[in-house]
Amino acid sequence: MGWRWRGPRPRGRVRGPTLADIQPGLEAIVRGVVAGYGLARRLADMGIVPGTIVRVVRRNAMMGPVEVEVRGTRLLLGRGIAAKVIVEPVVKPSSPPPPPF
């Protein structure tokens, strides 16, 4: 049996930053996935589950896929899929705060 997302379903628009909003070079902690069963399972199979630290390697300003590093593996996610992964930026003590979204 596969992984299944069992959390409260947010109503309306997704609140908070998503993986598509994070600037390249920054790390973030996955807080949730707002998607159907099939996509949530596919992301879980790739290692994108709540609590995982991901690093955005590269992304275009307007369109195209987002390249992320998850547990030492680089993945390309489409912009729409990346927009369904809710994250919390990691702020390191020695680095300046991340830019506003």
C-alpha atoms as a printed R data frame, in Angstrom:
    type eleno elety resid chain resno       x      y       z
1   ATOM     1    CA   MET     A     1   0.000  0.000   0.000
2   ATOM     2    CA   GLY     A     2   1.368  3.439  -0.938
3   ATOM     3    CA   TRP     A     3   1.733  6.637   0.966
4   ATOM     4    CA   ARG     A     4  -1.427  8.671   1.433
5   ATOM     5    CA   TRP     A     5  -1.800 12.302   2.409
6   ATOM     6    CA   ARG     A     6  -4.213 12.531   5.329
7   ATOM     7    CA   GLY     A     7  -4.342 16.100   6.429
8   ATOM     8    CA   PRO     A     8  -6.901 18.850   6.594
9   ATOM     9    CA   ARG     A     9  -7.807 20.061   3.153
10  ATOM    10    CA   PRO     A    10  -7.421 23.811   2.857
11  ATOM    11    CA   ARG     A    11 -10.346 25.617   1.309
12  ATOM    12    CA   GLY     A    12  -9.811 28.127  -1.454
13  ATOM    13    CA   ARG     A    13  -6.378 29.360  -2.484
14  ATOM    14    CA   VAL     A    14  -3.238 27.822  -1.012
15  ATOM    15    CA   ARG     A    15  -1.741 30.064   1.672
16  ATOM    16    CA   GLY     A    16   1.966 30.509   2.193
17  ATOM    17    CA   PRO     A    17   4.964 30.073  -0.061
18  ATOM    18    CA   THR     A    18   5.184 27.135  -2.419
19  ATOM    19    CA   LEU     A    19   8.148 25.385  -3.972
20  ATOM    20    CA   ALA     A    20   7.613 27.448  -7.130
21  ATOM    21    CA   ASP     A    21   8.104 30.684  -5.121
22  ATOM    22    CA   ILE     A    22  11.464 29.863  -3.503
23  ATOM    23    CA   GLN     A    23  14.565 31.552  -4.939
24  ATOM    24    CA   PRO     A    24  17.397 29.369  -6.315
25  ATOM    25    CA   GLY     A    25  20.005 28.398  -3.744
26  ATOM    26    CA   LEU     A    26  17.631 28.531  -0.775
27  ATOM    27    CA   GLU     A    27  16.478 25.566   1.280
28  ATOM    28    CA   ALA     A    28  12.943 24.948   2.507
29  ATOM    29    CA   ILE     A    29  11.084 22.418   4.613
30  ATOM    30    CA   VAL     A    30   8.081 20.754   3.003
31  ATOM    31    CA   ARG     A    31   4.999 21.473   5.141
32  ATOM    32    CA   GLY     A    32   2.301 19.917   3.004
33  ATOM    33    CA   VAL     A    33   1.097 18.831  -0.404
34  ATOM    34    CA   VAL     A    34  -2.196 20.135  -1.751
35  ATOM    35    CA   ALA     A    35  -2.948 17.652  -4.504
36  ATOM    36    CA   GLY     A    36  -5.007 14.648  -5.398
37  ATOM    37    CA   TYR     A    37  -4.152 11.124  -4.335
38  ATOM    38    CA   GLY     A    38  -2.198 10.285  -7.502
39  ATOM    39    CA   LEU     A    39   0.056 13.340  -7.449
40  ATOM    40    CA   ALA     A    40   0.567 13.177  -3.675
41  ATOM    41    CA   ARG     A    41   1.672  9.564  -4.000
42  ATOM    42    CA   ARG     A    42   3.976 10.366  -6.919
43  ATOM    43    CA   LEU     A    43   5.640 13.175  -4.959
44  ATOM    44    CA   ALA     A    44   5.972 10.883  -1.937
45  ATOM    45    CA   ASP     A    45   7.667  8.271  -4.113
46  ATOM    46    CA   MET     A    46  10.173 10.951  -5.133
47  ATOM    47    CA   GLY     A    47  10.837 11.799  -1.469
48  ATOM    48    CA   ILE     A    48   8.816 15.017  -1.233
49  ATOM    49    CA   VAL     A    49   6.885 14.437   1.985
50  ATOM    50    CA   PRO     A    50   6.148 16.768   4.931
51  ATOM    51    CA   GLY     A    51   9.278 17.391   6.996
52  ATOM    52    CA   THR     A    52  11.758 16.865   4.139
53  ATOM    53    CA   ILE     A    53  14.332 19.571   3.396
54  ATOM    54    CA   VAL     A    54  14.551 20.528  -0.277
55  ATOM    55    CA   ARG     A    55  16.904 22.953  -2.017
56  ATOM    56    CA   VAL     A    56  15.912 24.850  -5.142
57  ATOM    57    CA   VAL     A    57  18.778 24.535  -7.602
58  ATOM    58    CA   ARG     A    58  17.386 26.544 -10.480
59  ATOM    59    CA   ARG     A    59  14.200 27.995 -11.892
60  ATOM    60    CA   ASN     A    60  13.229 30.473 -14.581
61  ATOM    61    CA   ALA     A    61  11.633 33.753 -13.634
62  ATOM    62    CA   MET     A    62   8.392 33.235 -15.538
63  ATOM    63    CA   MET     A    63   7.956 29.668 -16.761
64  ATOM    64    CA   GLY     A    64   9.517 26.277 -17.124
65  ATOM    65    CA   PRO     A    65  10.394 23.523 -14.671
66  ATOM    66    CA   VAL     A    66  11.868 23.975 -11.209
67  ATOM    67    CA   GLU     A    67  14.995 21.947 -10.429
68  ATOM    68    CA   VAL     A    68  15.139 20.829  -6.785
69  ATOM    69    CA   GLU     A    69  17.508 18.685  -4.768
70  ATOM    70    CA   VAL     A    70  15.863 16.198  -2.397
71  ATOM    71    CA   ARG     A    71  18.035 13.908  -0.264
72  ATOM    72    CA   GLY     A    72  20.957 14.193  -2.675
73  ATOM    73    CA   THR     A    73  18.886 13.620  -5.835
74  ATOM    74    CA   ARG     A    74  18.030 16.333  -8.324
75  ATOM    75    CA   LEU     A    75  14.513 16.405  -9.732
76  ATOM    76    CA   LEU     A    76  12.758 18.554 -12.316
77  ATOM    77    CA   LEU     A    77   9.203 19.460 -11.338
78  ATOM    78    CA   GLY     A    78   6.781 21.284 -13.569
79  ATOM    79    CA   ARG     A    79   5.771 24.734 -12.344
80  ATOM    80    CA   GLY     A    80   2.183 23.597 -11.664
81  ATOM    81    CA   ILE     A    81   3.309 20.635  -9.581
82  ATOM    82    CA   ALA     A    82   5.836 22.753  -7.662
83  ATOM    83    CA   ALA     A    83   3.042 25.231  -6.879
84  ATOM    84    CA   LYS     A    84   1.173 22.471  -5.003
85  ATOM    85    CA   VAL     A    85   3.997 21.829  -2.523
86  ATOM    86    CA   ILE     A    86   3.689 24.152   0.487
87  ATOM    87    CA   VAL     A    87   7.055 24.948   2.062
88  ATOM    88    CA   GLU     A    88   8.617 26.976   4.855
89  ATOM    89    CA   PRO     A    89  11.953 28.660   3.988
90  ATOM    90    CA   VAL     A    90  14.897 27.656   6.179
91  ATOM    91    CA   VAL     A    91  16.627 30.675   7.720
92  ATOM    92    CA   LYS     A    92  20.183 29.973   8.818
93  ATOM    93    CA   PRO     A    93  21.642 32.182  11.576
94  ATOM    94    CA   SER     A    94  24.598 33.280   9.449
95  ATOM    95    CA   SER     A    95  22.575 34.131   6.348
96  ATOM    96    CA   PRO     A    96  20.366 37.169   5.695
97  ATOM    97    CA   PRO     A    97  16.601 36.630   5.743
98  ATOM    98    CA   PRO     A    98  15.064 35.407   2.479
99  ATOM    99    CA   PRO     A    99  13.516 37.980   0.147
100 ATOM   100    CA   PRO     A   100   9.753 38.535   0.454
101 ATOM   101    CA   PHE     A   101   7.513 36.579  -1.898
